[in-house]
Amino acid sequence: MSLLSPDQLGIALFPQRLLLVRSSGGLRRRLVHKEALAFAPAEAGVPAWQAATDALAQKVSPAALPRAQVKLILSNHFVHYLVIPWRDGLSNQEEEWAFARHCFERVHGSDAAHWKLRLCSDTRGEPRLACAVEPALIETLRAHLGPLGRRYRSLQPHLMASFNSCRAQIGSGPTWLVVAEPGLLCLALLQDGCWHSINRVKVGPDWINQLPGLLEREECLLDAATPCLDVVLIAPDAARPLVLPEGKWRFKVPTPAMLAGMSAGFDAPFSIALAA
């Protein structure tokens, strides 16, 4: 194995499963191993992510991953999102972060005062997407993956990984980005590369037929002067072929990222881990 091309392990962490994809090689990476590990959800009174981190601790260790670089994707179930409006008069980064935390507390209450925040983009005058995660989750992941040292390369929310993977599909005009997970949809509105709104919605198995109504509701809540009809849908867990509801919405469903030897249908859920 070349030291210049270490193995990569992408892990996607969900409330009831882990997805792991290990690959090797340089620019043309090849599949070494893929695995889906299902488990019971966390018990009542326990953080929703606890069962997932317990399963992670059993699968990932320095001994089991010699020379592998680990990148982790967090389910949208575990991440809070908010679009932070631009505010003139904030003179430095500290004030910007304080304002973002104030926005989270206003929406989510006092619990948000201790969440770990991340602000995306810093273009002056534009709204910014902010992500927030419970500090106990970050500390638990650090405890499990810290022994890997620098081989623990990144931690990224599913929404951001999906956005990065389909950025070319999102034009300059208004576009809905919908990221589907079992039991949850993230619906975000973008225009000119800027985030304008975002909402997480719990859904059932028939979410694909609920989606037009959910988009209609979001549109009404925003009271936008110009309707947005373009929808980029990231739904790797959806049954294939994906039958999209008819109506006014113009859906685009980007092809999931795959490695050589993987099936675009059967292995589509693993694309989440590949996005890490």
C-alpha positions as CSV (number, residue, x, y, z in Angstrom):
1,M,0.0,0.0,0.0
2,S,1.4,3.4,-1.0
3,L,1.9,5.8,1.9
4,L,1.0,8.6,-0.6
5,S,-2.5,7.0,-1.1
6,P,-3.8,5.8,2.3
7,D,-7.1,4.0,2.6
8,Q,-10.1,6.2,3.2
9,L,-13.0,5.2,5.4
10,G,-16.2,7.2,5.0
11,I,-18.7,6.7,7.8
12,A,-22.3,7.9,7.8
13,L,-23.9,8.0,11.3
14,F,-27.7,7.7,11.6
15,P,-30.1,7.0,14.5
16,Q,-30.5,3.3,13.6
17,R,-27.5,2.4,11.4
18,L,-23.9,3.0,10.4
19,L,-22.8,3.0,6.8
20,L,-19.1,2.4,6.2
21,V,-17.2,2.5,2.9
22,R,-13.5,1.9,2.8
23,S,-11.6,2.6,-0.4
24,S,-7.9,2.7,-1.6
25,G,-5.9,4.1,-4.5
26,G,-5.2,7.7,-5.6
27,L,-7.5,9.6,-8.0
28,R,-9.2,6.5,-9.1
29,R,-10.2,5.0,-5.9
30,R,-11.5,1.5,-5.6
31,L,-13.8,-0.2,-3.2
32,V,-12.2,-2.3,-0.4
33,H,-15.1,-2.9,1.9
34,K,-18.6,-1.6,2.5
35,E,-20.9,-2.4,5.4
36,A,-24.3,-1.4,6.7
37,L,-24.8,-2.0,10.4
38,A,-28.3,-1.7,11.8
39,F,-29.2,-1.4,15.5
40,A,-32.1,-0.5,17.7
41,P,-32.7,3.2,18.3
42,A,-31.6,4.9,21.5
43,E,-33.9,4.2,24.5
44,A,-36.2,6.9,25.9
45,G,-34.3,9.5,28.0
46,V,-31.1,8.8,26.2
47,P,-29.7,11.1,23.4
48,A,-30.8,10.1,20.0
49,W,-27.2,9.7,18.9
50,Q,-26.1,7.4,21.7
51,A,-26.9,4.1,20.0
52,A,-25.0,5.2,16.9
53,T,-21.9,6.3,18.8
54,D,-21.9,3.0,20.8
55,A,-22.0,1.1,17.5
56,L,-19.2,3.3,16.1
57,A,-17.0,2.5,19.1
58,Q,-17.2,-1.2,18.3
59,K,-16.3,-0.7,14.6
60,V,-13.5,1.9,14.6
61,S,-10.2,1.6,16.4
62,P,-6.5,2.4,15.5
63,A,-5.7,-1.3,15.4
64,A,-8.6,-2.0,12.9
65,L,-7.7,0.9,10.7
66,P,-4.0,1.0,10.0
67,R,-3.1,3.9,7.7
68,A,-6.7,4.7,7.0
69,Q,-8.0,8.3,7.0
70,V,-11.5,8.6,8.6
71,K,-14.2,11.0,7.5
72,L,-17.5,11.2,9.2
73,I,-21.0,12.3,8.1
74,L,-23.6,13.2,10.7
75,S,-27.2,12.5,10.0
76,N,-29.4,15.6,9.8
77,H,-31.3,14.0,12.8
78,F,-28.3,15.1,14.9
79,V,-27.8,18.6,13.5
80,H,-29.8,21.8,13.9
81,Y,-29.7,24.3,11.0
82,L,-30.5,28.0,10.8
83,V,-30.0,30.7,8.2
84,I,-28.5,33.7,9.9
85,P,-29.4,37.0,8.3
86,W,-26.7,39.5,7.5
87,R,-26.6,42.3,10.1
88,D,-24.7,45.5,9.5
89,G,-22.7,46.8,12.4
90,L,-21.1,43.5,13.5
91,S,-17.5,44.5,13.5
92,N,-15.6,41.2,14.1
93,Q,-15.9,37.4,14.1
94,E,-16.7,37.3,17.8
95,E,-19.8,39.5,17.3
96,E,-20.9,37.4,14.3
97,W,-20.8,34.2,16.4
98,A,-22.6,35.9,19.3
99,F,-25.3,37.0,16.9
100,A,-25.6,33.5,15.4
101,R,-26.0,32.0,18.9
102,H,-28.6,34.6,19.8
103,C,-30.6,33.5,16.7
104,F,-30.4,29.9,17.7
105,E,-31.5,30.6,21.3
106,R,-34.4,32.7,20.0
107,V,-35.6,29.8,17.9
108,H,-34.6,26.8,20.1
109,G,-34.5,28.2,23.6
110,S,-31.9,28.1,26.3
111,D,-30.6,24.6,25.3
112,A,-29.0,26.2,22.3
113,A,-26.7,28.3,24.5
114,H,-24.3,25.4,24.8
115,W,-24.5,23.9,21.3
116,K,-21.4,23.7,19.2
117,L,-21.8,26.1,16.2
118,R,-20.4,26.3,12.8
119,L,-20.9,29.2,10.3
120,C,-20.7,28.5,6.6
121,S,-19.5,31.2,4.1
122,D,-18.4,34.7,5.1
123,T,-19.5,36.7,2.0
124,R,-20.3,40.2,3.2
125,G,-23.9,41.2,3.0
126,E,-25.2,37.7,2.5
127,P,-27.1,35.3,4.8
128,R,-25.1,32.5,6.3
129,L,-26.0,28.9,7.0
130,A,-25.2,27.9,10.6
131,C,-25.0,24.3,12.0
132,A,-25.3,23.4,15.6
133,V,-24.6,20.1,17.4
134,E,-24.9,19.0,21.0
135,P,-21.5,19.3,22.7
136,A,-21.9,15.8,24.3
137,L,-22.0,14.3,20.8
138,I,-18.8,16.1,19.7
139,E,-17.0,15.0,22.9
140,T,-18.2,11.4,22.5
141,L,-17.0,11.3,18.9
142,R,-13.7,12.7,20.0
143,A,-13.3,10.1,22.6
144,H,-14.0,7.3,20.1
145,L,-12.0,8.7,17.2
146,G,-9.4,10.8,19.0
147,P,-7.0,7.8,19.2
148,L,-6.8,7.9,15.4
149,G,-5.0,11.2,15.7
150,R,-4.6,13.1,12.5
151,R,-6.2,10.2,10.6
152,Y,-9.6,11.5,11.9
153,R,-9.8,14.0,9.1
154,S,-13.3,15.6,9.2
155,L,-16.8,15.8,10.6
156,Q,-19.5,17.1,8.3
157,P,-23.3,17.3,8.5
158,H,-25.2,15.3,5.9
159,L,-26.8,18.5,4.5
160,M,-23.4,20.1,3.7
161,A,-22.0,16.9,2.2
162,S,-25.0,16.6,0.0
163,F,-24.8,20.3,-1.1
164,N,-21.2,20.0,-2.0
165,S,-21.9,16.8,-4.0
166,C,-24.6,18.5,-6.1
167,R,-23.4,22.1,-6.2
168,A,-23.1,21.9,-10.0
169,Q,-26.8,21.0,-10.3
170,I,-27.9,24.2,-8.5
171,G,-28.0,27.1,-10.8
172,S,-28.0,30.8,-10.0
173,G,-31.8,31.0,-9.9
174,P,-33.9,30.0,-6.9
175,T,-33.6,26.3,-6.2
176,W,-35.0,24.0,-3.5
177,L,-32.5,21.5,-2.1
178,V,-34.2,18.6,-0.5
179,V,-32.1,16.0,1.4
180,A,-34.1,12.9,2.4
181,E,-33.2,10.5,5.1
182,P,-35.4,7.8,6.7
183,G,-37.9,9.7,8.8
184,L,-36.6,13.2,8.0
185,L,-36.4,15.8,5.2
186,C,-34.3,18.9,5.0
187,L,-35.8,21.5,2.7
188,A,-33.5,24.4,1.9
189,L,-34.0,27.3,-0.5
190,L,-31.0,28.8,-2.3
191,Q,-30.5,31.6,-4.7
192,D,-27.3,32.9,-6.3
193,G,-25.4,30.4,-4.1
194,C,-26.9,31.9,-0.9
195,W,-29.0,30.2,1.7
196,H,-32.4,31.8,2.2
197,S,-34.3,29.3,4.3
198,I,-34.0,25.8,5.8
199,N,-36.3,23.5,7.7
200,R,-36.2,20.0,8.9
201,V,-39.5,18.0,8.7
202,K,-40.3,14.6,10.1
203,V,-41.9,12.3,7.5
204,G,-43.2,8.8,7.1
205,P,-42.4,6.1,4.5
206,D,-44.6,7.9,1.9
207,W,-42.6,11.1,2.0
208,I,-42.1,11.3,-1.8
209,N,-45.9,11.8,-2.2
210,Q,-45.9,14.3,0.7
211,L,-43.1,16.3,-0.8
212,P,-45.2,18.6,-3.1
213,G,-47.4,19.6,-0.2
214,L,-44.4,20.3,2.0
215,L,-42.8,22.4,-0.6
216,E,-46.1,24.3,-1.0
217,R,-46.1,25.0,2.7
218,E,-42.6,26.2,2.8
219,E,-43.3,28.5,-0.1
220,C,-46.3,30.0,1.7
221,L,-44.3,30.5,4.9
222,L,-41.7,32.4,3.0
223,D,-44.3,34.4,1.1
224,A,-41.8,34.7,-1.8
225,A,-42.7,37.1,-4.6
226,T,-41.2,34.8,-7.3
227,P,-42.2,31.1,-6.9
228,C,-39.3,28.6,-7.0
229,L,-40.1,25.5,-9.1
230,D,-36.7,23.8,-9.4
231,V,-36.0,21.1,-6.9
232,V,-32.7,19.2,-6.5
233,L,-33.6,16.0,-4.6
234,I,-30.9,14.0,-2.8
235,A,-32.6,10.7,-1.8
236,P,-30.1,7.8,-1.8
237,D,-32.3,5.6,0.4
238,A,-35.3,5.9,-1.9
239,A,-36.5,2.8,-3.7
240,R,-35.3,2.7,-7.3
241,P,-36.6,3.5,-9.8
242,L,-37.7,6.7,-8.0
243,V,-41.2,7.7,-9.1
244,L,-41.5,11.5,-8.7
245,P,-44.9,13.1,-8.1
246,E,-46.3,15.0,-11.0
247,G,-47.2,18.7,-10.8
248,K,-45.5,22.1,-11.1
249,W,-42.2,21.1,-9.5
250,R,-39.2,20.5,-11.8
251,F,-37.2,17.7,-10.1
252,K,-33.6,16.9,-10.6
253,V,-32.2,13.8,-9.0
254,P,-28.4,13.7,-9.2
255,T,-26.7,10.4,-9.7
256,P,-25.2,9.2,-6.4
257,A,-21.4,9.0,-6.3
258,M,-20.2,5.5,-6.8
259,L,-16.9,3.6,-6.8
260,A,-16.0,1.0,-9.4
261,G,-17.8,-2.2,-8.6
262,M,-20.7,-0.6,-6.8
263,S,-24.3,-0.7,-8.1
264,A,-26.0,2.6,-8.7
265,G,-29.3,1.1,-7.4
266,F,-28.4,-1.3,-4.7
267,D,-25.4,0.6,-3.3
268,A,-27.0,4.1,-3.5
269,P,-27.3,4.5,0.3
270,F,-23.5,4.1,0.6
271,S,-23.0,7.3,-1.4
272,I,-23.7,9.2,1.8
273,A,-20.5,7.8,3.3
274,L,-18.6,8.4,0.1
275,A,-19.5,12.1,0.3
276,A,-17.4,12.4,3.5
